[in-house]
Amino acid sequence: MKPQFFCKYISIILFLFLFLLIFTGCGIFKKRPPEIIENALRRIGSSEYPDFFDDMDYDGLENCILGSLSYLNRVSPIVKFRFGQDIFNSPHMIKSLEHFLNFIRTKPLKDELIQYIKENYLIYSTVGSADTPGQVFFTGYFEPVLQGSLNKDTEYQFPIYVRPDDLTTIDLSLFSQQFKGKTIVGRYINQSVVPYYDRKEIEYQGLLKGKVQEIAWLKDRLDLFFLQIQGSGKIHLDNGDIINVHYHGSNGQPYRSIGKLLVDQGKISREEISMQKIIDYLRHHPEEIETVLNYNPSYVFFKIEKDGPLGSLEVKLTPGRSIALDRRLFPLAGLAFIETKKPFINGDGTIDQWMAFSRFVLNQDTGGAIRGPGRADLFWGNGPYAEIAAGHMQELGNLYFLILKPDIL
C-alpha cells in the first residue's frame, strides 16, 4: 500500500472511531441522539377512525397528490415504504394515491368519502412521543419573500451561499451496518475528514468569503437566518427579477433552537414564543444577535430553482397540504390526515383565536428540527397569513396515514 493511501486510510478509521465514541456515550455530549423507532405508526380499527372532514377544497389536494405521484414514479419499483409493521412497495403507493385521486375528482359528499375510505383503505395512527403518546406536536413553516441583490454593497451585505465544493457527505452504513441510516457531513483536508465550519466561522469569521459563490445578497442578517430555517424562499432582486432559492444541504452541524434558548434564559415566556417574538426581541437587543444566532451552529446552503418552493422530494409544496415529517419514520409521499388548530386573524393582523381544523395532507418534506414520531411541520405558503400562522403554530393534534388495502384491484 502506498504511504499516502495508508495515511488516508488511517485518518478515516480514526475519524470513524471518534464518531463511534461520541455516539456510544463517551461523555462529550450530554444528550444522545434520538433512536429511530421503526414502528412509528400503528394500524387502527374503524372505531378509532377520525371524522375525515376536510376544511379545504379538493383542488389543492389534487395538485398535492400529483406532486407525490411525480416523486413515486421516479423511484425504483422495489423501494419499500413502512406503515408501522406493514410494508408496501412504490407501485402500491402509486395505486393507492391514484385510487384516492380518482375518487375525490367526483367531489364526494362527506358520508360518501368516509364510506369509501372504510371500504378501501387501511388507517394508521402515529404512536406519538413519550411526552404526548398518540399525539403530534405541530409547528408551521412558510416561504419568505425577501428583497435582495446580485451584488454586495452598503445596503446588501449578507450572502446566500451555494453548496461549497469541499462539503463532503459520508454514508456510515458503508463501513458498518451498526450505522445504518446515519451520515455525517464534513470537509476533506490534509488527508483527513473534519467537521465543516459552523455558523460563527462562516458568518462572523468569513471563512467562506471568496471561496464559495454567492447566489444573492440580503439586507438583514435575521432575514438570512430565518430563510435558512424555512429552507426556501423568493428573492425579489433590485434589478426587477425574482429568483427561487431552495435548500441544497447543510454544514452537518447540529440544529439548536434559538427560541428554546431565549425561553430557557427567561427572555421570552414559553407561552409567547414565536418567530415574530424572537425577531422582535433581537431587533430590540442587537447586542445579543451574534451570541443568539451562533447558538445554532447549523448553516444551510441553497440553489436556484425555476419554480418553488420545493420540498425534500423535489416536488413543489402545496400550501396547507404539504407536511414535513421525520423521513426515517414515515412513508415518503404518503397520504395523511391531520387534526389540529389554525389561527383566526383579526383585521389588524393579530391572532384572535385558534380554531380546530382537519384535512388531508401529503408527506413531502423534512427538516432539521423535525425528528421523532411526535413532530410535524405544516407548510402554510407565503404572504401575511402564512407568516403569522407558521410563526406562531405550536399545537398538539392527531396524525393518520392511509394506504389502499392490498386486495383492492
Order of alpha helices (4+ residues) and beta strands (2+ residues): alpha-beta-alpha-beta-beta-alpha-alpha-beta-beta-beta-beta-beta-beta-beta-beta-alpha-beta-beta-alpha-alpha-alpha-beta-beta-beta-beta-beta-alpha-beta
